């Protein structure tokens, strides 16, 4: 029963967020050439590899151009990636502020 609930909620979430996903995809495509999604192989449970897909926030082939770790104003980060980073920074600092107040 829990599995059915999880699938149903994930489906509803995807449907509700699909306009936002479409907007992000269009912005990425307009911002820089290359694919919309970044694909990376990671290691999961019992050391089984799996693929993760994320919206691309860096230039195409960024790991071949520089290191895997970004820093400050890394030129490989796209404008969309910079906006995403700023939003994350604000959320993290706001969360830490709320934790200190609580």
C-alpha positions in Angstrom: 0.0 0.0 0.0 2.8 2.4 0.8 4.5 1.7 -2.6 1.2 2.6 -4.4 1.0 5.8 -2.3 4.6 6.7 -3.1 4.1 6.2 -6.8 0.8 8.2 -6.8 2.4 11.1 -5.0 5.5 11.1 -7.2 3.2 11.1 -10.3 1.1 14.0 -9.0 4.3 15.9 -8.1 5.7 15.4 -11.5 2.5 16.6 -13.2 2.3 19.7 -11.0 6.0 20.6 -11.4 6.1 19.8 -15.2 5.5 23.5 -16.2 8.5 24.6 -14.0 10.6 21.7 -15.5 9.7 22.8 -19.0 10.7 26.5 -18.2 14.0 25.4 -16.7 14.7 23.2 -19.8 14.0 26.1 -22.2 16.2 28.5 -20.1 19.1 26.0 -20.2 18.8 25.5 -23.9 18.7 29.3 -24.5 21.6 29.9 -22.1 24.2 27.6 -23.6 24.6 25.0 -26.3 24.6 21.3 -25.3 22.1 18.9 -23.7 19.5 19.9 -21.1 20.4 17.1 -18.8 23.7 16.1 -17.1 24.1 12.4 -16.7 26.6 10.8 -14.3 27.2 7.3 -13.1 27.2 6.9 -9.3 27.7 3.9 -7.0 24.6 2.9 -5.0 23.6 0.2 -2.5 25.7 -2.9 -2.7 28.2 -1.0 -4.9 25.8 -1.2 -7.9 26.3 1.6 -10.4 23.2 3.7 -11.4 22.7 6.8 -13.6 21.7 10.1 -12.1 20.1 12.8 -14.4 20.1 16.5 -13.4 19.5 19.7 -15.1 22.8 20.9 -16.6 24.3 24.0 -14.8 27.7 23.8 -16.3 29.1 24.0 -19.8 29.1 20.8 -21.9 32.2 18.6 -21.1 33.0 20.7 -18.0 34.8 17.8 -16.2 37.1 17.5 -19.2 37.9 21.2 -19.1 38.7 21.4 -15.4 38.4 19.7 -12.0 35.2 18.0 -10.8 35.0 20.5 -8.0 33.9 24.1 -8.7 35.1 27.2 -7.0 34.0 30.8 -6.7 33.3 32.2 -10.1 34.2 29.1 -12.1 33.9 30.0 -15.8 32.4 26.6 -16.5 29.2 27.5 -14.6 26.4 28.7 -16.9 24.2 31.7 -16.0 21.4 29.3 -15.0 23.9 27.5 -12.8 24.9 30.8 -11.1 21.3 31.6 -10.4 20.7 28.1 -8.9 23.8 28.5 -6.7 22.6 31.8 -5.4 19.2 30.4 -4.6 20.8 27.5 -2.7 23.1 29.8 -0.8 20.2 31.9 0.3 18.2 28.9 1.4 21.1 27.4 3.4 21.9 30.7 5.1 18.1 31.2 5.9 17.9 27.6 7.3 20.9 28.1 9.5 19.4 31.4 10.7 16.1 29.6 11.6 18.0 26.9 13.4 19.9 29.4 15.5 16.6 31.1 16.4 14.9 27.9 17.3 
